Amino acid sequence: MIARIAVPPSLERRLPSGLTVVAVQRNSVSLVEIRVSIPFARTPPAETLLLAQTLLVRAGRDWAVSADADFLRISGHALAEDLPVFLKDLADGLIGYSADEFMSVRSRVVAGSRIEKAQPVVLALDALNTRLYGQHPYGLPLPSPEQFAAVSADALRVLHTERVRPSGATLVLTGDLDPAVAVEIAGEALAGWQGEAPDVDLRPVPEPRPGPVELVDGRGPSTLIRIALPGCPPRTDVDYPALVVANLVFGGYFCARLTENLRERKKLCYGPGSALVSARCVGLVLVSVDVTTEFAGAAVREIDRELASLSDLGAEELDRARQYARGRLRMRASTQSGLADLVADLAAHSLRLDWLAGYDERLASISLGAVCDAAARYFRPERSVGVVFGDVAKVSKQLGERQ
């Protein structure tokens, strides 16, 4: 019997600048984890990614900055006693853009992008996203080296001025702190960060068109199979807990059916899997299987079989997956960094910590019928959108009607 999840003490306050600060107490070690999420929809991909790499260069501390189609994200940590100093360093990067080391960072990013654009994993995912969403921001591939090289420091300065603004942004602080005191410290340190950001939305998102898998020619020892099942509900939907459990049974952990079939019985691959992917405006299940080329067709057929049969699910499978889901949730929330990531992830979907307890209770009480219904609704093979990255001449002969 798993005990009810404990929600730690927290405080949320919206500052006059429009920045939302969420402070959560987790007194395990004398550290504070820092997460910032800034809405960044519909910004140029190359400029956005370069801005992420240069934003806090002058801060001289261990900050990590990343960006996707929805957000510019910043993460770091500090000794609890040093939190005011770290937040003031963060404020310096948020208030004004410095082009110090821009040229060297851009050169490094250009060189790194040449390597990334040669990676089959990147190319397969780019092809899948483009097939799903076309020219919508969710469908755009990783920028080319030439696109990165064409970005100027002036362009980043303009982008920073227009979009790195506190309105709509969220700051999460978790760790050895008093929530009320932490919010006051944040308000003082970031008082100089002001300005309204434009209200930009990624909707409408194109409706993906299911159909045969698309072959993408690529040489290498392996064939990469990436299959998406779009149209999954958000976390607030009544179906979401059942979707989580259904995905675990299908391919979301080591005891899943994909592993049992493709790895243990058929010996087709080593680590098949599936994961729920939740962007701000879309949700999907992503199936990832890497096989030697001679087994590509067989692997696709077995994936389809497992999708078609998932709604025939047993009580023992449900219980194992449910226990795993609830245990994983507690593991994620048990550390300061894990809790910070969880709170920031919830905030990105307009949710707060109080959602956590209700979600855990829904997992605990979910019925076999609800999970079977979710499997039948969201895991049908005819809903899938897929790409196969490999030697087209060899793979095409194996896929038959699936292409």
C-alpha positions as CSV (number, residue, x, y, z in Angstrom):
1,M,0.0,0.0,0.0
2,I,1.5,3.3,-1.1
3,A,0.8,6.2,1.2
4,R,-0.8,9.4,0.0
5,I,1.7,11.8,-1.6
6,A,2.7,14.7,0.6
7,V,2.6,18.1,-1.0
8,P,5.4,20.3,0.6
9,P,4.8,23.8,1.9
10,S,4.8,26.4,-0.9
11,L,3.9,30.0,-1.7
12,E,3.0,31.6,-5.0
13,R,3.0,35.4,-5.7
14,R,2.6,37.4,-8.9
15,L,5.0,40.4,-8.8
16,P,4.1,43.8,-10.2
17,S,6.3,43.1,-13.2
18,G,4.0,40.1,-14.2
19,L,6.6,37.5,-13.1
20,T,5.0,34.6,-11.1
21,V,7.3,33.3,-8.3
22,V,6.6,29.9,-6.8
23,A,8.7,29.0,-3.8
24,V,8.6,25.4,-2.4
25,Q,10.2,24.2,0.8
26,R,12.2,20.9,0.6
27,N,14.8,20.9,3.4
28,S,17.1,18.0,2.5
29,V,20.4,19.8,1.8
30,S,21.4,23.4,2.1
31,L,20.7,24.2,-1.6
32,V,18.1,26.0,-3.6
33,E,17.1,24.9,-7.1
34,I,16.2,27.7,-9.6
35,R,14.0,27.4,-12.7
36,V,12.8,30.1,-15.0
37,S,10.4,29.6,-17.9
38,I,9.8,32.5,-20.3
39,P,7.2,32.1,-23.1
40,F,9.0,32.2,-26.4
41,A,6.5,31.0,-29.0
42,R,7.0,32.0,-32.7
43,T,10.6,33.2,-32.4
44,P,13.2,32.4,-35.1
45,P,14.7,29.0,-34.2
46,A,18.4,29.8,-35.0
47,E,18.3,33.1,-33.1
48,T,16.4,31.6,-30.2
49,L,18.9,28.7,-29.7
50,L,21.9,31.1,-30.0
51,L,20.3,33.5,-27.5
52,A,20.0,30.5,-25.1
53,Q,23.7,29.8,-25.5
54,T,24.8,33.4,-24.9
55,L,22.2,34.7,-22.4
56,L,24.1,34.1,-19.2
57,V,27.7,33.8,-20.4
58,R,28.8,36.8,-18.4
59,A,27.1,35.6,-15.2
60,G,30.1,33.3,-14.6
61,R,28.0,30.7,-12.8
62,D,26.7,27.2,-13.5
63,W,23.5,28.2,-15.4
64,A,21.9,26.0,-18.1
65,V,19.8,27.7,-20.7
66,S,17.7,25.8,-23.3
67,A,14.9,26.7,-25.7
68,D,12.1,24.9,-27.6
69,A,9.1,26.1,-29.6
70,D,7.3,27.1,-26.4
71,F,9.7,28.4,-23.8
72,L,13.2,29.8,-23.0
73,R,14.2,27.8,-19.9
74,I,16.9,28.6,-17.4
75,S,18.0,26.3,-14.6
76,G,20.7,26.5,-11.9
77,H,21.3,26.0,-8.2
78,A,22.8,27.9,-5.3
79,L,23.7,27.4,-1.7
80,A,20.8,28.6,0.3
81,E,22.8,31.5,1.8
82,D,23.9,32.6,-1.6
83,L,20.5,32.8,-3.2
84,P,20.3,36.6,-3.3
85,V,23.6,36.8,-5.1
86,F,22.7,34.2,-7.7
87,L,19.4,35.8,-8.4
88,K,21.1,39.2,-8.9
89,D,23.4,37.5,-11.4
90,L,20.4,36.0,-13.1
91,A,18.7,39.5,-13.2
92,D,21.7,41.0,-15.0
93,G,21.3,38.5,-17.9
94,L,17.5,39.0,-18.0
95,I,17.6,42.8,-17.9
96,G,20.1,43.4,-20.7
97,Y,21.8,41.4,-23.4
98,S,25.6,41.3,-23.5
99,A,27.4,40.3,-26.8
100,D,30.5,39.3,-24.9
101,E,31.9,36.1,-26.4
102,F,29.1,36.1,-29.0
103,M,31.5,35.3,-31.9
104,S,33.2,32.3,-30.1
105,V,29.8,30.9,-28.9
106,R,28.4,31.2,-32.4
107,S,31.4,29.4,-33.8
108,R,31.0,26.6,-31.3
109,V,27.2,26.3,-32.0
110,V,27.9,26.2,-35.8
111,A,30.4,23.4,-35.3
112,G,28.1,21.5,-33.0
113,S,25.2,21.8,-35.4
114,R,27.2,20.2,-38.1
115,I,27.7,17.2,-35.9
116,E,24.0,17.1,-34.7
117,K,22.7,17.4,-38.3
118,A,24.6,14.2,-39.1
119,Q,23.1,12.2,-36.3
120,P,20.4,9.7,-37.4
121,V,18.5,10.3,-34.1
122,V,18.2,14.0,-34.9
123,L,17.4,13.5,-38.6
124,A,14.7,10.9,-37.8
125,L,13.0,13.1,-35.2
126,D,13.2,16.2,-37.5
127,A,11.5,14.1,-40.3
128,L,8.7,13.0,-37.9
129,N,8.1,16.5,-36.6
130,T,7.9,17.9,-40.1
131,R,5.5,15.2,-41.1
132,L,3.3,15.9,-38.1
133,Y,3.2,19.6,-38.1
134,G,4.7,20.9,-41.4
135,Q,5.9,24.5,-41.3
136,H,4.3,25.1,-37.9
137,P,6.9,25.9,-35.2
138,Y,6.5,22.4,-33.7
139,G,7.5,21.0,-37.1
140,L,10.6,23.0,-37.8
141,P,13.9,21.0,-37.9
142,L,17.1,21.9,-36.1
143,P,18.6,25.0,-37.8
144,S,21.4,24.4,-40.3
145,P,25.0,25.5,-39.6
146,E,24.4,28.2,-42.3
147,Q,21.4,29.5,-40.5
148,F,23.3,29.8,-37.2
149,A,26.2,31.4,-38.9
150,A,23.9,34.1,-40.4
151,V,22.7,35.3,-37.0
152,S,24.1,38.6,-35.7
153,A,24.6,39.9,-32.2
154,D,22.3,42.8,-33.1
155,A,19.5,40.3,-34.0
156,L,19.9,38.7,-30.6
157,R,19.9,42.0,-28.9
158,V,16.5,42.9,-30.6
159,L,15.1,39.4,-29.7
160,H,16.2,39.8,-26.1
161,T,14.6,43.3,-25.9
162,E,11.3,42.1,-27.4
163,R,10.8,38.7,-25.7
164,V,12.9,38.3,-22.6
165,R,10.3,39.9,-20.4
166,P,8.8,39.0,-17.0
167,S,5.1,39.2,-18.0
168,G,3.9,35.6,-18.3
169,A,7.2,34.2,-17.1
170,T,7.6,31.9,-14.0
171,L,10.4,31.6,-11.5
172,V,10.5,28.4,-9.4
173,L,12.6,28.1,-6.2
174,T,12.8,24.8,-4.4
175,G,15.0,23.7,-1.5
176,D,16.2,24.8,1.9
177,L,14.1,28.0,2.1
178,D,11.2,29.7,3.8
179,P,8.7,30.3,1.0
180,A,7.7,33.7,2.2
181,V,11.3,34.9,2.6
182,A,12.4,33.4,-0.8
183,V,9.6,35.2,-2.6
184,E,10.7,38.5,-1.0
185,I,14.3,37.8,-2.0
186,A,13.3,37.1,-5.6
187,G,11.1,40.3,-5.7
188,E,14.0,42.4,-4.6
189,A,16.7,40.8,-6.8
190,L,14.5,40.9,-9.9
191,A,12.9,44.3,-9.4
192,G,14.8,45.8,-12.3
193,W,13.4,43.2,-14.8
194,Q,10.5,44.9,-16.3
195,G,8.5,45.0,-19.5
196,E,5.5,43.5,-21.3
197,A,6.0,40.6,-23.7
198,P,3.7,40.1,-26.6
199,D,0.9,37.6,-26.1
200,V,1.9,35.0,-28.7
201,D,0.1,31.6,-29.1
202,L,1.0,28.6,-31.2
203,R,-2.6,27.7,-31.9
204,P,-4.0,26.6,-34.2
205,V,-1.7,23.6,-34.6
206,P,-2.2,21.6,-37.9
207,E,-4.1,18.4,-37.5
208,P,-1.6,15.5,-38.2
209,R,-2.6,13.1,-41.0
210,P,-2.2,9.4,-40.2
211,G,-1.1,7.1,-42.9
212,P,1.7,4.8,-44.1
213,V,5.1,5.3,-42.6
214,E,7.4,7.6,-44.5
215,L,10.8,6.3,-45.6
216,V,13.8,8.6,-45.0
217,D,17.0,7.6,-46.7
218,G,20.0,7.4,-44.4
219,R,23.0,5.1,-44.2
220,G,24.2,3.4,-41.1
221,P,24.2,0.1,-39.2
222,S,20.7,0.6,-37.8
223,T,17.3,1.6,-38.9
224,L,15.4,4.0,-36.7
225,I,11.6,3.7,-36.4
226,R,9.8,6.7,-34.9
227,I,6.0,6.4,-34.7
228,A,3.8,9.1,-33.2
229,L,0.2,8.7,-31.9
230,P,-1.0,12.4,-31.8
231,G,-4.1,13.8,-30.2
232,C,-3.4,12.8,-26.6
233,P,-5.2,14.8,-23.9
234,P,-3.6,17.4,-21.5
235,R,-2.9,16.6,-17.9
236,T,-6.2,18.2,-16.8
237,D,-8.3,15.8,-18.9
238,V,-10.2,13.0,-17.2
239,D,-8.4,10.5,-19.5
240,Y,-4.9,11.5,-18.6
241,P,-4.2,9.1,-15.7
242,A,-5.5,6.2,-17.8
243,L,-3.3,7.3,-20.7
244,V,-0.2,7.3,-18.5
245,V,-0.9,3.8,-17.3
246,A,-1.7,2.5,-20.8
247,N,1.5,3.9,-22.1
248,L,3.5,2.2,-19.4
249,V,1.9,-1.1,-20.2
250,F,2.6,-0.6,-23.9
251,G,6.3,0.7,-23.9
252,G,6.9,3.1,-21.0
253,Y,9.0,0.9,-18.7
254,F,11.1,-2.3,-18.7
255,C,8.1,-4.6,-18.0
256,A,6.2,-3.2,-21.0
257,R,4.8,-5.3,-23.8
258,L,7.1,-3.8,-26.4
259,T,10.1,-4.9,-24.4
260,E,8.7,-8.4,-23.8
261,N,7.8,-8.8,-27.5
262,L,10.5,-7.1,-29.5
263,R,13.4,-7.7,-27.2
264,E,12.7,-10.8,-25.1
265,R,10.7,-13.0,-27.5
266,K,11.5,-11.8,-31.1
267,K,15.1,-10.6,-30.4
268,L,14.6,-7.7,-32.8
269,C,16.2,-4.9,-30.8
270,Y,17.6,-4.0,-27.4
271,G,15.7,-1.1,-26.0
272,P,12.3,-0.3,-27.5
273,G,10.1,2.2,-25.8
274,S,7.4,4.7,-25.8
275,A,6.9,8.0,-24.0
276,L,4.3,10.7,-23.5
277,V,5.3,14.0,-25.0
278,S,3.5,17.1,-23.8
279,A,4.1,20.4,-25.5
280,R,2.1,23.5,-24.5
281,C,-0.5,23.0,-27.3
282,V,-0.2,19.3,-28.3
283,G,0.3,15.9,-26.7
284,L,1.3,12.6,-28.3
285,V,2.8,9.2,-27.6
286,L,6.2,8.7,-29.2
287,V,7.3,5.1,-30.0
288,S,11.1,4.7,-30.5
289,V,12.7,1.5,-31.8
290,D,16.1,1.1,-33.3
291,V,16.8,-2.2,-35.2
292,T,19.3,-3.6,-37.6
293,T,18.1,-3.0,-41.1
294,E,17.1,-6.7,-41.8
295,F,14.5,-6.5,-38.9
296,A,12.9,-3.2,-39.8
297,G,9.8,-4.6,-41.4
298,A,9.2,-7.2,-38.7
299,A,9.6,-4.5,-36.0
300,V,7.0,-2.2,-37.6
301,R,4.5,-5.1,-37.9
302,E,5.1,-6.1,-34.2
303,I,4.6,-2.5,-33.1
304,D,1.3,-2.4,-35.0
305,R,0.2,-5.7,-33.4
306,E,1.0,-4.4,-29.9
307,L,-1.0,-1.2,-30.6
308,A,-4.0,-3.1,-31.8
309,S,-4.0,-5.5,-28.9
310,L,-3.3,-3.0,-26.1
311,S,-7.0,-2.6,-25.1
312,D,-7.0,-6.3,-24.1
313,L,-5.3,-5.5,-20.8
314,G,-5.2,-7.6,-17.6
315,A,-5.6,-6.6,-14.0
316,E,-2.0,-7.7,-13.1
317,E,-0.6,-5.5,-15.9
318,L,-2.7,-2.6,-14.6
319,D,-1.5,-3.0,-11.0
320,R,2.2,-3.2,-11.9
321,A,2.0,-0.2,-14.1
322,R,0.0,1.8,-11.6
323,Q,2.4,1.1,-8.8
324,Y,5.3,2.1,-11.0
325,A,3.6,5.4,-12.0
326,R,2.9,6.3,-8.4
327,G,6.4,5.3,-7.3
328,R,8.0,7.2,-10.1
329,L,6.0,10.3,-9.1
330,R,7.3,10.1,-5.5
331,M,10.9,9.5,-6.7
332,R,10.7,12.6,-8.9
333,A,9.4,14.7,-6.1
334,S,11.8,13.4,-3.4
335,T,14.8,15.5,-4.4
336,Q,15.2,19.2,-4.7
337,S,16.2,19.2,-8.4
338,G,13.5,16.7,-9.3
339,L,10.8,18.7,-7.4
340,A,12.0,21.9,-9.1
341,D,11.7,20.3,-12.6
342,L,8.3,18.9,-11.7
343,V,6.9,22.3,-10.4
344,A,8.3,24.1,-13.5
345,D,6.8,21.4,-15.8
346,L,3.4,21.8,-14.1
347,A,3.6,25.6,-14.3
348,A,4.2,25.3,-18.1
349,H,0.8,23.7,-18.3
350,S,-0.8,26.2,-15.9
351,L,-0.9,23.7,-13.1
352,R,0.3,23.9,-9.5
353,L,1.4,21.5,-6.8
354,D,-2.1,21.0,-5.5
355,W,-2.8,19.1,-8.8
356,L,-0.2,16.6,-7.8
357,A,-2.2,15.0,-4.9
358,G,-5.4,14.8,-6.9
359,Y,-3.5,13.2,-9.8
360,D,-1.9,10.6,-7.5
361,E,-5.4,9.8,-6.1
362,R,-6.8,9.3,-9.6
363,L,-3.9,7.0,-10.4
364,A,-4.6,5.0,-7.3
365,S,-8.3,4.6,-8.0
366,I,-8.2,4.1,-11.8
367,S,-10.2,1.2,-13.1
368,L,-9.2,-1.5,-15.6
369,G,-12.0,-0.4,-17.8
370,A,-10.8,3.2,-17.9
371,V,-7.3,2.1,-19.0
372,C,-8.7,-0.3,-21.6
373,D,-10.8,2.5,-23.0
374,A,-7.8,4.9,-23.2
375,A,-5.8,2.2,-24.9
376,A,-8.6,1.7,-27.5
377,R,-9.0,5.4,-28.0
378,Y,-5.4,6.7,-28.2
379,F,-3.3,3.6,-29.2
380,R,-5.0,2.5,-32.4
381,P,-2.5,1.8,-35.2
382,E,-4.6,3.6,-37.8
383,R,-4.0,6.9,-35.8
384,S,-0.2,6.6,-36.2
385,V,2.1,8.9,-38.0
386,G,5.5,7.3,-38.6
387,V,8.9,7.6,-40.2
388,V,11.5,4.9,-40.8
389,F,15.1,6.3,-41.2
390,G,17.5,3.9,-42.9
391,D,18.5,2.3,-46.2
392,V,15.4,2.9,-48.2
393,A,16.3,0.3,-50.9
394,K,16.5,-2.4,-48.3
395,V,13.7,-1.3,-45.9
396,S,11.1,-0.6,-48.6
397,K,11.0,-4.3,-49.6
398,Q,10.1,-5.3,-46.0
399,L,7.3,-2.8,-45.3
400,G,4.8,-3.9,-48.0
401,E,1.5,-2.1,-47.4
402,R,2.8,-0.2,-44.4
403,Q,4.6,2.4,-46.7
